């Protein structure tokens, strides 16, 4: 059995590089431990662990045991240091002056105690491998197999800063990118043998695919909108845009006299004589008839939504009930 672990420090929302490690471990492992590396109080951020748990849940990454917090295992680390016979090993501090364990000791002891067989982590940890193997030897435990994957770099060729656009899972969620798109992007990267440049445009393209793959019910829930407006949300580039489209459709436009009352009058005739609810074909037929008589569709859009741009106009006709569409057209005509 391949036993792996994902061991973030509680420093806030996951960096996409750390999220890549989580995806790699979950895919490779038959069993995964979630460990919170929180032995350094100076790095811990209030609410950081909760943010990580929320990110993992949002991405659909599950674990088999944990979260195990290193801060709860200090006695075990001190015991291991006593076994080695020193607070320092090969010039590396194992226990701080306050008795807390450093990353190297805590990581090695935990990997041994939880039977970790494979450690998948970023290549920035490659320099630690030799030390960790020697620590395992000093403790009389078997070192796991270490597999180091490439890092995610920014446009400048340096490790992607957490401050960069879309560099954290929380920021991607705030940008309205669906979780399935972010997970798909990380899965696409696989276990990169070399560093890779962050491709946010690719992630945005995957977001379009992900939104297109959502069922009507899923999209309505994601956009916090009623099902009847879903057809208008299909062209949204992200969930934030879908939510904004839904708000535009559901909010009554401010009354604004039209410069094309003849268009709205003809629309009222066509829409009033049609069914309460329109399908795509019926909505497009109304627009075709308006075009045939020289109707100004921009004025119709403005009357129905209060905006000059938005989703395809036929989707607006499908989304708005007949009485509401007529009421908005009347308000702009008066």
C-alpha positions in Angstrom: 0.0 0.0 0.0 1.3 3.5 -0.9 0.9 5.7 2.2 1.4 9.4 1.6 0.9 12.6 3.5 0.1 16.2 2.7 1.6 18.5 5.2 0.9 22.2 4.8 1.8 24.9 7.4 -1.2 26.9 8.6 -0.3 30.1 6.8 -3.6 30.8 5.1 -5.1 29.7 1.8 -3.1 27.2 -0.1 -0.6 28.4 -2.7 -1.4 26.7 -6.0 2.0 24.9 -5.8 1.0 23.4 -2.4 -2.4 22.5 -3.9 -0.5 20.7 -6.7 1.3 18.6 -4.0 -2.0 17.8 -2.5 -3.4 16.6 -5.8 -0.3 14.6 -6.6 -0.3 12.9 -3.2 -4.0 12.1 -3.4 -3.7 10.6 -6.8 -0.6 8.6 -6.0 -1.6 7.4 -2.5 -3.8 4.5 -1.5 -4.0 6.2 1.9 -3.3 9.8 2.8 -2.5 11.6 6.0 -3.3 15.3 6.4 -0.7 16.7 8.7 -0.6 20.3 9.9 3.1 21.4 10.2 2.5 24.0 12.9 5.6 23.7 15.2 6.8 27.2 14.2 4.5 29.8 15.9 6.1 32.7 14.1 4.7 31.3 10.7 1.3 30.2 11.9 -1.6 32.5 10.9 -4.8 32.7 12.8 -7.5 30.9 10.8 -4.8 29.4 8.6 -5.7 25.8 9.2 -9.4 26.5 8.6 -8.5 28.1 5.3 -6.5 25.1 4.2 -9.3 22.7 5.2 -11.8 24.8 3.3 -9.5 24.8 0.2 -9.1 21.1 0.2 -12.8 20.5 0.6 -13.6 22.9 -2.2 -11.1 21.1 -4.5 -12.7 17.7 -3.6 -9.5 16.4 -2.0 -10.2 13.9 0.8 -7.8 12.4 3.3 -7.9 9.1 5.3 -6.5 10.4 8.6 -6.1 13.8 10.2 -5.7 16.6 10.5 -2.8 15.6 12.8 -1.2 18.7 14.3 2.5 18.6 15.0 2.0 21.0 17.9 0.2 18.1 19.7 3.2 15.8 19.3 6.0 17.7 21.0 6.6 15.1 23.6 7.2 12.5 20.9 9.7 14.8 19.1 11.6 15.4 22.4 11.7 11.6 22.9 13.2 11.2 19.4 15.8 13.8 20.1 16.8 12.0 23.3 17.1 8.8 21.2 19.5 10.5 18.8 21.3 11.9 21.8 21.5 15.6 20.8 19.4 18.7 20.1 21.5 19.2 17.0 22.3 16.8 14.2 25.0 17.4 11.5 24.9 21.0 12.5 21.1 21.3 12.1 19.0 22.3 15.1 16.4 19.6 16.0 14.9 21.3 19.1 14.6 25.0 19.6 15.4 26.6 22.9 11.7 26.6 23.9 11.6 22.8 23.4 9.7 22.8 20.1 10.8 20.7 17.3 12.1 22.1 14.0 10.7 21.0 10.7 13.3 18.4 10.0 12.9 16.4 13.2 9.1 16.6 13.3 8.7 15.7 9.6 11.0 12.6 9.9 9.4 11.4 13.1 5.9 11.8 11.8 6.7 10.0 8.5 8.1 7.1 10.5 5.3 6.9 13.1 2.6 7.0 10.4 4.2 4.5 8.1 4.6 6.9 5.2 6.0 5.0 2.2 6.2 7.8 -0.4 6.8 11.6 0.0 5.7 13.7 -2.9 6.8 17.3 -2.5 8.1 20.3 -4.3 11.7 20.3 -5.6 12.5 23.1 -3.2 12.7 20.3 -0.6 15.2 18.3 -2.6 18.1 19.6 -0.5 16.4 18.2 2.6 16.4 14.6 1.4 19.9 13.6 2.4 19.4 15.1 5.9 16.1 13.3 6.3 17.6 10.0 5.3 20.3 10.4 7.8 17.8 11.2 10.5 15.8 8.1 9.7 19.0 6.1 10.0 19.9 7.7 13.3 16.4 6.8 14.6 16.5 3.3 13.2 13.5 3.8 10.9 13.1 3.3 7.2 13.1 6.4 5.0 10.2 6.7 2.6 10.7 7.1 -1.2 11.2 10.8 -2.0 9.7 12.1 -5.2 10.2 15.8 -5.9 8.0 17.6 -8.5 8.7 20.9 -10.3 7.5 24.2 -8.8 5.0 26.6 -10.2 6.7 29.8 -11.4 5.5 33.3 -12.1 6.1 35.3 -15.3 9.4 36.4 -13.9 10.7 32.8 -13.7 10.8 32.9 -9.9 8.6 30.9 -7.6 5.1 32.2 -7.8 4.4 34.8 -5.1 1.3 34.4 -3.0 0.5 38.0 -3.8 0.3 37.3 -7.6 -3.1 37.1 -9.3 -4.7 33.7 -8.7 -1.7 32.4 -6.8 -3.9 31.0 -3.9 -6.9 28.7 -4.0 -8.9 31.3 -2.1 -8.1 34.0 -4.7 -9.1 31.6 -7.5 -12.4 30.9 -5.7 -12.9 34.7 -5.3 -12.3 35.2 -9.0 -15.3 33.0 -9.7 -13.4 30.0 -11.2 -15.2 26.7 -10.6 -13.5 24.2 -8.3 -13.6 21.6 -11.1 -11.6 23.9 -13.4 -8.9 24.5 -10.8 -8.7 20.8 -10.0 -8.5 20.0 -13.8 -5.6 22.4 -14.2 -3.7 20.8 -11.4 -4.4 17.3 -12.7 -3.2 18.4 -16.1 0.2 19.3 -14.6 0.6 15.7 -13.4 3.9 15.3 -11.5 6.1 17.9 -13.4 9.7 16.9 -13.6 10.7 20.5 -14.2 9.4 23.8 -13.0 6.3 25.1 -14.9 5.1 28.6 -15.5 1.7 29.4 -14.1 -0.9 29.5 -16.9 -3.8 31.5 -15.6 -5.3 31.9 -19.2 -5.4 28.1 -19.5 -7.2 28.0 -16.1 -9.7 30.5 -17.4 -10.3 28.4 -20.5 -10.9 25.4 -18.3 -13.4 27.5 -16.3 -15.4 28.0 -19.5 -15.5 24.2 -20.1 -16.4 23.6 -16.5 -19.3 26.0 -16.5 -20.5 24.5 -19.8 -20.4 21.0 -18.2 -22.6 22.0 -15.2 -26.2 20.9 -15.2 -28.9 23.6 -15.0 -29.4 22.8 -11.4 -25.6 22.9 -10.6 -25.2 26.2 -12.4 -28.2 27.8 -10.7 -26.8 26.8 -7.4 -23.3 28.0 -8.2 -24.6 31.4 -9.4 -27.1 31.6 -6.6 -29.8 32.1 -9.1 -33.3 30.6 -9.9 -33.3 27.9 -12.5 -35.4 29.9 -15.0 -32.4 32.3 -15.7 -29.9 29.6 -16.3 -30.0 29.8 -20.1 -28.7 33.4 -19.8 -25.8 32.3 -17.7 -24.3 29.8 -20.1 -22.1 32.3 -21.8 -20.5 33.5 -18.6 -16.7 33.4 -18.4 -16.7 32.7 -14.7 -19.2 32.3 -11.8 -18.8 35.9 -10.7 -20.0 37.0 -14.2 -22.8 34.4 -14.0 -23.9 35.9 -10.6 -23.8 39.4 -12.1 -25.9 38.4 -15.1 -28.4 36.8 -12.7 -28.6 39.9 -10.6 -29.1 42.0 -13.7 -31.9 39.9 -14.9 -33.6 39.7 -11.5 -33.3 43.4 -10.6 -35.8 45.8 -12.0 -34.1 48.3 -14.3 -34.4 52.0 -13.4 -37.1 53.6 -15.6 -35.4 55.1 -18.6 -37.4 56.5 -21.5 -36.6 54.9 -24.8 -35.6 56.5 -28.1 -37.3 53.7 -30.0 -40.9 53.3 -28.7 -41.9 51.6 -31.9 -39.5 48.7 -31.2 -40.9 48.3 -27.7 -44.5 48.5 -29.0 -43.9 45.8 -31.6 -42.1 43.7 -28.9 -45.2 44.1 -26.7 -47.4 42.7 -29.4 -45.1 39.8 -30.1 -44.4 38.9 -26.5 -48.0 39.4 -25.4 -49.2 37.0 -28.0 -46.7 34.3 -27.1 -46.7 31.7 -24.3 -46.0 32.6 -20.7 -42.6 30.8 -20.9 -40.5 30.8 -24.1 -38.0 28.3 -25.3 -35.0 29.1 -27.4 -36.8 28.8 -30.7 -39.7 31.0 -29.7 -37.5 33.7 -28.3 -35.3 33.8 -31.4 -38.4 34.0 -33.6 -39.6 37.1 -31.7 -36.1 38.7 -32.3 -36.2 37.8 -36.0 -39.6 39.5 -36.4 -38.3 42.6 -34.7 -35.3 42.7 -36.9 -37.5 42.3 -40.0 -39.3 45.5 -39.2 -36.1 47.4 -38.4 -36.5 47.1 -34.6 -33.6 48.4 -32.5 -32.6 45.5 -30.4 -30.2 47.5 -28.3 -33.1 49.6 -27.0 -35.0 46.4 -26.2 -32.0 45.1 -24.2 -31.8 48.3 -22.3 -35.4 48.2 -21.5 -35.3 44.7 -20.3 -32.0 44.7 -18.4 -30.9 48.3 -17.9 -27.6 47.5 -19.6 -26.1 47.9 -23.1 -24.3 44.6 -23.0 -24.9 41.2 -21.5 -25.9 37.7 -22.4 -27.5 36.9 -25.7 -30.8 38.7 -26.0 -32.8 35.5 -26.6 -31.6 34.1 -23.3 -33.0 37.3 -21.6 -36.4 36.6 -23.2 -36.3 33.0 -22.0 -35.3 34.1 -18.5 -38.0 36.8 -18.0 -41.6 35.7 -17.5 -44.0 37.3 -20.0 -45.6 39.7 -17.5 -42.3 40.9 -16.2 -40.9 41.4 -19.7 -44.0 43.4 -20.7 -43.9 45.5 -17.5 -40.3 46.4 -18.2 -41.1 47.3 -21.8 -44.0 49.4 -20.7 -41.9 51.2 -18.1 -39.4 52.2 -20.8 -42.2 53.3 -23.1 -43.9 55.7 -20.7 
